[in-house]
């Protein structure tokens, strides 16, 4: 076992001129944590490289009040946060033994970390045991349900649902509605080749929707056709506005936006009357947090078309997560939904560089940093 621990700490407020994780975070050497009775020491073997590395930082002049929803932002000189899988290196718990593999849903970005076996040190409970853990693929499988939690919960958000209320116009209308064929809904998803988008497209397709995605390149757009999408737009080389007019002349009923800025504006322009927009993320605005953001300039369509627009933050839906995990695990196990991931072989010290690769849009699906060989 290593004599020292290491961790990635938030040390510099990002700005537009230096937006890289390599500038924002610093790798620090730390003493090994003390393992007390009822605790385990875990070494990370695979880390999910996710937008939380950039979007959950405390930034001056950028107060979103997310703390009221339970999200504690990373302060300066605090370790970053991540989702990971690890191996038990030391145990003073009767519930875990040496060599057990565990899933850590939301924890500090430390190479070695200690966890209580009663889960009182985490809002997500104790580490989850993962069995049959020999190959990299099993680590990917263990992390796959988490990739779909945001997609699953956002799709069931009032602004993300495609289902109409069963009874909304009296008893007669309700009775007729049971036998009338429902028109197909059209769904638009931005950042479609990301961790959330690759799962969301499949979930909406399972509901019988026509699904259109937006991603950066034509190569990734073509890949999306294997993940539930009927069509996809490569916004870097194609005109998103013109493409939507051709691909969805019937208009958009539900819009799951993970990007914000211009793509949110263009998508809103193509919404049907009484359409719904669920805003899950704003990746295009990240480098302008605390500065002048582009904003929502297409909001005039909200009133003109009586759109319903709602924000979504998964940490406000903790009570829904157990059902989401069971549902996603079943769909993944049965093959009804397939995970998409880019696995990078690397080391703990290469984490920040891997974050920058994700932010550049150079990956497809969930980005996983595999430390097993380091």
C-alpha positions in Angstrom: 0.0 0.0 0.0 1.2 3.5 -0.7 2.7 5.5 2.1 1.1 8.7 0.9 -2.3 9.7 -0.4 -3.1 12.1 -3.3 -6.0 14.3 -4.1 -7.2 16.9 -6.7 -8.0 20.2 -5.1 -9.9 23.2 -6.5 -7.3 26.1 -6.3 -8.1 28.7 -8.9 -11.4 30.2 -10.0 -11.8 29.5 -13.7 -12.1 32.3 -16.3 -12.5 32.4 -20.0 -8.8 32.7 -20.6 -7.8 29.7 -18.5 -10.8 27.3 -18.5 -8.8 24.1 -18.3 -9.1 21.7 -15.4 -5.3 21.5 -15.4 -5.3 25.2 -14.4 -8.3 25.0 -12.0 -7.2 22.0 -10.0 -3.9 21.0 -8.3 -2.7 17.6 -7.4 -1.7 17.5 -3.7 0.1 14.9 -1.6 -1.7 14.1 1.6 -1.2 11.8 4.6 -3.0 8.4 4.4 -6.4 8.6 6.1 -6.8 6.8 9.5 -9.1 3.8 9.4 -11.2 3.6 12.6 -13.6 0.9 13.8 -16.5 0.4 11.5 -14.6 2.0 8.5 -12.9 0.8 5.3 -10.1 2.2 3.3 -10.8 2.3 -0.5 -8.4 2.8 -3.4 -10.0 4.1 -6.6 -9.7 1.8 -9.6 -12.0 3.7 -12.0 -13.3 7.3 -12.0 -16.2 8.7 -13.9 -15.0 11.9 -15.6 -18.2 14.1 -15.5 -19.2 17.7 -15.9 -19.4 18.0 -12.1 -15.7 18.7 -12.3 -16.5 22.1 -13.7 -20.1 22.9 -13.0 -20.2 22.3 -9.2 -17.5 24.8 -8.3 -18.1 27.7 -6.0 -17.6 30.8 -8.2 -17.8 34.4 -7.1 -20.7 36.4 -8.5 -22.4 33.2 -9.6 -24.9 32.1 -7.0 -27.5 29.7 -8.3 -28.9 28.9 -4.8 -28.4 25.2 -5.5 -27.4 24.7 -1.8 -31.1 25.0 -1.0 -31.6 21.8 -3.1 -28.9 20.0 -1.2 -26.0 20.5 -3.5 -22.9 21.6 -1.7 -20.5 23.3 -4.1 -16.8 22.7 -4.0 -15.1 25.6 -2.2 -11.5 26.8 -3.0 -8.9 24.4 -1.4 -11.4 21.6 -1.1 -11.1 18.3 -3.1 -13.2 17.9 -6.2 -16.1 15.4 -6.3 -16.5 12.3 -8.4 -18.3 9.0 -8.9 -16.0 6.0 -8.7 -15.3 2.3 -8.2 -12.7 1.1 -5.8 -11.1 -1.8 -4.0 -11.1 -2.3 -0.2 -7.4 -2.1 1.0 -8.1 -2.1 4.7 -11.2 -3.0 6.7 -12.2 -2.6 10.3 -15.8 -3.5 9.4 -17.6 -6.8 9.6 -19.5 -5.9 6.5 -16.5 -5.6 4.1 -13.4 -7.6 3.6 -10.1 -7.0 1.9 -10.4 -7.1 -1.9 -14.1 -6.2 -2.0 -15.1 -4.0 -4.9 -17.4 -1.1 -4.1 -19.2 1.7 -5.9 -18.9 5.2 -4.5 -21.7 7.4 -5.9 -20.5 10.8 -4.8 -17.1 11.2 -3.0 -14.0 13.3 -2.7 -11.5 13.1 -5.5 -8.9 11.3 -3.4 -6.8 8.3 -4.5 -7.5 6.7 -1.1 -10.6 7.4 1.0 -12.2 6.1 4.2 -15.9 5.3 4.5 -18.2 4.3 7.3 -20.0 1.0 6.9 -23.2 2.6 8.3 -23.2 5.3 5.6 -23.6 8.1 8.1 -20.8 10.0 6.4 -22.6 10.1 3.0 -26.1 11.2 1.9 -26.0 8.3 -0.5 -25.4 5.7 2.2 -22.6 3.2 2.6 -20.4 2.0 -0.3 -22.2 -0.5 -2.5 -20.6 -3.9 -3.0 -20.0 -5.0 -6.6 -19.5 -8.7 -7.2 -17.8 -10.6 -10.0 -15.2 -7.9 -10.4 -12.4 -9.3 -12.4 -12.4 -7.4 -15.7 -12.6 -3.7 -16.7 -16.0 -4.5 -18.3 -17.5 -5.3 -14.9 -16.4 -1.9 -13.6 -18.1 -0.3 -16.6 -21.2 -2.4 -15.8 -21.2 -1.3 -12.2 -21.0 2.4 -13.2 -23.6 2.1 -16.0 -26.8 2.6 -14.0 -25.4 5.8 -12.6 -25.0 7.1 -16.2 -28.7 6.8 -16.7 -30.0 8.3 -13.4 -30.1 11.8 -14.6 -31.6 10.8 -17.9 -34.2 8.6 -16.2 -35.2 11.2 -13.6 -35.2 14.1 -16.1 -37.4 12.1 -18.5 -39.9 11.6 -15.7 -39.8 15.3 -14.6 -43.0 17.2 -15.4 -41.2 19.1 -18.2 -39.6 15.9 -19.6 -42.6 13.6 -19.8 -44.1 12.8 -23.1 -47.2 11.1 -21.6 -50.4 13.2 -21.5 -52.6 13.2 -18.4 -55.0 10.3 -18.5 -58.0 12.4 -17.6 -57.9 16.1 -18.3 -61.3 16.9 -20.0 -64.0 15.2 -18.0 -65.2 11.6 -17.8 -66.2 11.4 -21.5 -62.9 12.7 -22.7 -61.1 10.2 -20.4 -63.1 7.3 -21.8 -62.4 8.3 -25.4 -58.8 8.8 -24.6 -58.4 5.1 -23.6 -59.2 4.0 -27.2 -57.8 6.8 -29.3 -54.4 6.3 -30.9 -51.9 8.8 -29.5 -49.9 10.8 -32.0 -46.2 10.2 -32.0 -44.2 12.7 -29.9 -41.0 14.3 -31.2 -38.2 14.8 -28.8 -35.0 16.9 -29.2 -31.9 16.2 -27.1 -28.7 18.3 -27.1 -25.3 16.9 -26.0 -26.8 13.7 -27.3 -23.5 11.9 -27.5 -22.8 12.6 -23.8 -23.5 10.3 -20.8 -27.0 11.6 -20.3 -27.9 12.0 -24.0 -26.9 8.4 -25.1 -29.2 7.0 -22.4 -32.1 9.5 -22.8 -32.4 8.8 -26.5 -32.9 5.1 -25.8 -35.4 5.8 -23.0 -37.5 8.1 -25.2 -37.4 5.7 -28.1 -38.7 2.9 -25.8 -41.8 5.2 -25.3 -42.4 5.3 -29.1 -41.1 8.8 -29.7 -39.3 10.2 -32.7 -35.9 11.2 -31.2 -33.5 13.8 -32.7 -30.1 14.5 -31.2 -27.5 17.3 -31.5 -23.8 16.7 -31.1 -20.5 18.1 -32.4 -19.4 16.0 -35.3 -20.9 13.9 -38.1 -19.0 10.9 -36.8 -20.7 11.1 -33.4 -24.0 11.9 -35.0 -23.9 8.7 -37.1 -23.0 6.7 -33.9 -26.2 8.0 -32.3 -28.3 6.1 -34.8 -27.3 3.0 -32.8 -28.5 4.5 -29.6 -32.2 5.1 -30.2 -31.9 8.2 -32.3 -33.9 8.6 -35.5 -31.7 11.4 -36.7 -28.8 13.5 -35.4 -27.4 17.0 -36.2 -23.6 17.8 -36.2 -23.8 21.4 -35.1 -20.2 22.2 -35.8 -20.6 21.6 -39.5 -24.3 21.7 -40.1 -26.9 24.5 -39.6 -29.0 23.3 -36.6 -31.9 25.6 -37.5 -32.2 24.4 -41.1 -31.7 20.8 -40.1 -34.4 20.9 -37.5 -36.8 22.4 -40.1 -36.1 19.4 -42.4 -35.9 16.6 -39.8 -38.9 17.7 -37.7 -41.4 19.7 -39.8 -44.0 18.6 -37.3 -42.3 20.5 -34.5 -40.8 19.5 -31.2 -43.0 18.3 -28.3 -40.3 17.8 -25.6 -36.8 19.3 -25.6 -34.2 18.0 -23.2 -31.4 20.6 -23.2 -28.0 19.8 -21.8 -26.1 22.7 -23.5 -27.9 26.0 -23.2 -26.9 29.2 -25.1 -27.5 29.1 -28.9 -28.7 25.5 -29.1 -31.4 26.2 -26.5 -32.5 29.3 -28.5 -32.7 27.3 -31.8 -34.5 24.3 -30.2 -37.1 26.6 -28.6 -37.8 28.2 -32.0 -39.0 24.8 -33.3 -41.3 23.9 -30.3 -44.9 23.1 -30.8 -47.7 24.9 -28.9 -47.8 23.6 -25.3 -44.5 22.0 -25.8 -42.2 21.3 -22.8 -38.5 22.1 -22.2 -36.5 20.5 -19.4 -33.2 22.2 -18.9 -30.7 19.7 -17.5 -27.4 21.4 -18.1 -25.7 24.4 -19.7 -22.3 23.0 -20.9 -21.8 25.8 -23.4 -21.9 28.5 -20.7 -19.4 26.8 -18.3 -16.5 29.0 -19.2 -18.6 32.1 -18.7 -19.9 31.2 -15.2 -19.4 34.3 -13.0 -19.0 36.5 -16.1 -21.5 37.4 -18.9 -23.4 34.4 -20.0 -25.2 34.2 -23.4 -28.5 33.5 -21.6 -31.9 32.4 -23.0 -32.6 34.7 -25.9 -35.3 32.5 -27.4 -37.6 33.0 -24.4 -40.1 35.1 -26.4 -41.4 31.8 -27.9 -42.3 30.6 -24.3 -45.2 33.0 -24.1 -46.2 32.9 -27.8 -46.4 29.1 -27.8 -47.4 28.6 -24.1 -44.4 26.5 -23.5 -43.7 24.9 -20.1 -40.0 25.3 -19.2 -38.5 23.7 -16.1 -35.0 23.2 -14.6 -33.7 19.9 -13.4 -31.1 19.0 -10.8 -30.7 15.3 -10.0 -29.7 16.1 -6.3 -33.2 17.4 -5.8 -34.6 13.9 -6.7 -32.7 11.7 -4.2 -35.9 9.9 -3.3 -36.4 8.8 -6.9 -32.9 7.4 -7.2 -33.5 3.9 -5.8 -36.3 3.2 -8.3 -34.2 4.8 -11.1 -31.3 2.5 -10.2 -33.5 -0.6 -10.2 -35.1 0.4 -13.5 -31.8 1.2 -15.2 -30.1 -1.9 -13.9 -32.9 -4.1 -15.3 -32.9 -2.4 -18.7 -29.1 -2.6 -18.9 -29.1 -6.3 -17.8 -31.8 -7.2 -20.2 -30.2 -5.3 -23.1 -33.2 -3.0 -23.5 -30.8 -0.1 -23.0 -27.1 -0.3 -23.8 -24.4 1.9 -22.2 -22.0 4.1 -24.2 -18.6 4.8 -22.7 -15.1 5.9 -23.7 -12.7 4.2 -21.4 -9.3 5.8 -21.0 -6.4 3.9 -19.5 -4.4 6.2 -17.3 -3.3 7.2 -13.8 -4.7 9.3 -11.0 -2.4 12.2 -11.9 -3.8 12.2 -15.4 -7.4 13.0 -14.2 -7.3 16.8 -15.0 -6.1 16.2 -18.5 -8.9 13.7 -19.0 -11.5 16.3 -17.8 -10.3 18.7 -20.5 -10.7 16.0 -23.1 -14.3 15.6 -22.0 -15.0 19.3 -22.0 -13.6 19.5 -25.6 -16.3 17.1 -26.8 -13.7 14.5 -27.9 -15.4 11.5 -26.3 -18.6 9.5 -26.9 -20.9 8.5 -24.0 -19.7 8.4 -20.4 -15.9 9.0 -20.0 -14.2 6.6 -17.6 -10.7 6.9 -16.4 -9.4 3.3 -15.7 -6.7 3.3 -13.0 -6.5 -0.5 -12.7 -3.2 -0.8 -14.5 -1.5 2.2 -12.7 
